[in-house]
C-alpha cells in the first residue's frame, strides 16, 4: 500500500501543482498526464476515451469480463466506476435487487485484462447531515475509501451527490467538509472532485435573508448559485470539479460560460446527451470539447442514463463511442 501511495503521490505532484498553474494544464500537458496516470493504448482505440460505468449498470455486472472486453473493442480506454459500498469496500450497483459486489483487486484485474484502466470513481457518504459535529464521520468515510481506491490506482475520486443546502451558510459548511476530503485523498496522490447535476444551479440566499416579494422578472436574480458557492469556498489545491455538461444545460446554464469563468477548477467533463451522444441536437459538443482542451481538462467520461425506448445500454454506449471516434473535434 505504501508503495502504491508513493507512486500515486509522485504522479499527482504535477497535477496538484497544476491546480495553481494554467500553463501546466495546456491541452498537450493534459494528454501527457493521462498517459502517465496509467491509461494504455488499445488496438481498437483511436483516441483517449473514458466511460462512466453507471451507463451500463446491471448490463455490465451480469458478465463483467466479456462486457469489459466489448467496451475495449468499442475504443474506450479508461473507466470511471461507481457503486462503492462503504460497509464492505466493494463495488456494485444502486439497484435494490443487485447481488453482485466486486472486490477492488478483482475489479482492477478484469479491467486490466481488458486493456483499460480505472482512472476515476464516483462515491458519496451515506451520511447526509453535513455539520461540524459530524466532521469525524466524514473523515472516516474518506480515509477508508481512499485506501481502497488507492488499490485500484485511480487518480480521481468524485462526489456526485448534493448535500441539503438551504442558504449560503449551509454551502460554506459543506465546503469545509469538501476541503477536508480533498486533504485526505491528496495525501494518497488522488484528486478529490465534485460532480454537478442540475440542482447545483439553484440560487440560495444568505441565512435569514428572505426573497423579495416585489421583485420583477427582469430584476437582477437574488442569491448565488450553489455551484458558484462551492467553487468560491473550496481550496483549489484540494478540490477540483467535474462538469456534467448535460446537467448544466438542464439547469438552464451554458457549460462554456462555466468553463470560461473557472478554467482552473474544472478538470474533468461528463459528456452526456438525452441518450446517445450527439443524437439530440441540444448539446454543442464541438464547442464544449474545444473549450475543454483549451483550459486543459485531464479527461472526460461518457455517461448515459436509461433509454426510454427500451434499447440496451450497450447499444447506446457503442453508438456514443462511434460518434466520438468519428468526431474530428475529439482528440
Secondary structure, 3 states (H helix, E strand, C coil): CHHHHHHHHHHHHHHHHHCCCHHHHCHHHHHHHHHHCCCCCCCCCCCCCEEEHHHCCHHHHCCHHHHHHHHHHHCCCEEEECCECCCCCCECCCCCCCCCCECHHHHHHHHHHCCCEEEEEECCCCCCCCCHHHHHHHHHHHHHHHHHHHHHCCCEEEECCCCCCCEHHHHHHHHHHHHHHHHHHHCCCCEEEEECCCHHHCEEECCCCCCCCCCCCCCCCCCEEHHHHHHHHCCCCCEEEEEEHHHHHHCCCCHHHHHHHCCCCEEEEEECCCCCCCCCCCCCHHHHHHHHHHHCCCEEEECCCCCCCCCCHHHHHHHHHHHHHHCCCCC
